[in-house]
Structures are given as C-alpha cells and as structure tokens.
Amino acid sequence: MGDNVSNESTELLSVREEQRRMTRQRIITAARQVFEERGYGQASIGDIAKAAKVNRATFYLHFTNKAEVFTEVYRAVREDQSAQYWSLLGRALAEGRAASVRAWLDGALSWWESQAALLPAIHEAMASDLEVAARWKDQIDQLAGGLEEYLVQFPPARREERRLRVELLMVQLDQVCFRAIVQKVFVIGRDQLLDVVTGLWVDALGLERD
C-alpha cells in the first residue's frame, strides 16, 4: 500500500515537473517571437504572456523580469551554435592559416544570417539593459572554453590576453554582421565581406596568410 502511494506521488510530481518545463519552454518560444516582432524595448511581459497563452502570474513563476527571459532566449540562440562551434574555431586558429579561419567565418556568417530577425533585439538589449549585457559576457566567457586547442600553444601567462583578443574579434564580427545583414549599412558582397573580415583576424592574431 505504502509503495503504491509513493509511486503515485512520484509519478504525479514527474507529470507536474514536465508540465512546468513545457510551460517554461512555451514562454521562451513566445518571448522570442515577441522580441523579433517588437524589439527589446517595446516588448512587454504582458505581450509575452499573451503570446504564450499564460497569465502574468504564471510568467513570474518562471522568470523574474524581461531581462531574465531574454537571457534564456539568447542562451537558446547560442546553443544553436553549440560548444562545437567554438571548438571548431579553436581548431581553425590552432592551424594558424587564413584559409582555415575564413572557412570558419563562412559558417559563422551563415549562423548570423539565420538569426537576422532576432539581431535587432539582441543589440537593443545589450545597449539598454546592463543585466542582459552582464549575462551575455558570462555566456561568452563560458563558450570561449572551447578555444583550448588554440590557447595551449601559448605560455600560460599569455593565454588570457589571447582569449580576450578572440572575444573582442567576436564582438567586432557581431557588429559587422549586424550592420551588413540587418541594417544593410554596408552594401558588400558575401565573399568580399569574408575576405575583409578574414584579413582583420589574420592581422589581429598574427596568422599565416595563404
């Protein structure tokens, strides 16, 4: 009898946890849609709750504020890249050749193109919300852990500086892609863009030109 009650309680808790997980994911999915349509500043918790078909109280059971749910949206975007994205960059940098870096940048550019609808909200959030900016930096630092294959080539005392160089180049790449893909400030062909950005990385990191 006792075992049956215990099993039923466990199953009930599992069902509730799964329902909670699904509701949280529905909020995140709805939030991305709202951020894409309205941007970060104009999006409200009410908009997100309505799109997710939940009330505000349910939203606050999962997230404390708009910055927190945006961070989860952005985390999901970064997970699309995955740790392999960064390990592949580390491998390309370890090879030390312009062609290897250009091939990686080609794939990175495809990712930015696929995320074009969300990029305006990302940039707006980074500029206007210090909480989002701080969480973004934490994520970048975590992802940069995939650069070991490149960083191990340098003495321990220089590795932090080399990692920072790569992170700053990533920030630059993000800005270039935003201006070229979303705002279309730079009217430049894709191959030319890749050539120019590759040249910047080669010069900044002292890589071998092909």
Helices and strands as residue ranges (DSSP letters): H 2-42, H 45-52, H 56-62, H 66-95, H 98-114, H 119-128, H 130-143, G 144-147, H 148-151, H 156-177, I 178-182, H 190-205
